[in-house]
Amino acid sequence: MPDASDNQNHKAELRNVALTLRDALPPTVRQAAAEAIAKRPLPVQVAPGMIVSAYSPMKTEINPLPLLRKFAEAGASLALPCIAGRGHPLIMRAWDFGAPLETGQWSIREPMADAAEVAPDIVIVPLAAFDRAGHRIGYGAGYYDMTLHKLRALKKIVAIGIAFAAQEIARVPATERDERLDLVLTEREVIHFRPK
């Protein structure tokens, strides 16, 4: 049976391959994919008072902001994550289009430190790779696994991975600490992992 370090090494290899494929996509293709996802009907119905969090895209990540704007137009309140430090869940802070952002760790744009902390109902999750079982490979620090675990202990949430179709792999070597996604949205399809 593989040990934890073998599992982490395998994930690192899969992450590197997936990110190389993602990095090779031309900017026009990446933008068209983000717009295609946002043009479809929302995969989750927006209820009054619902909060949706996304992320500030970095490097060649698919841009979730067109989709986030669509959620806002449907009446959702918005949030973006702030890094609280290694080994800690992300802090989700209220945000809206046009509100100021500051530069956080790894030059990621985050809401200002005085923005209210919130508990989102829908979390749009970045990823390096995903499989058809709802497992994802992130960037290795576990921030989103910790955050989803914390939020799911508070209430029922929906975790939506957003990715390019090219980021799909056959199988993620998941562990019991890895939080599953409820859906993945790509430019080609909406993939449901749990009963609607």
Sequence and secondary structure as in RCSB ss.txt:
>XXXX:A:sequence
MPDASDNQNHKAELRNVALTLRDALPPTVRQAAAEAIAKRPLPVQVAPGMIVSAYSPMKTEINPLPLLRKFAEAG
ASLALPCIAGRGHPLIMRAWDFGAPLETGQWSIREPMADAAEVAPDIVIVPLAAFDRAGHRIGYGAGYYDMTLHK
LRALKKIVAIGIAFAAQEIARVPATERDERLDLVLTEREVIHFRPK
>XXXX:A:secstr
   HHHHHHHHHHHHHHHHHHHHTS HHHHHHHHHHHHHS  SS   TT EEE     TT    HHHHHHHHHTT
 EEEEEE   TTS  EEEEE TTS EEE GGG EEE TTS B   SEEEE  SEE TTS EE SSS HHHHHHHH
HHHHS  EEEEE  GGGB S     TTS   SEEE SS EEE S  
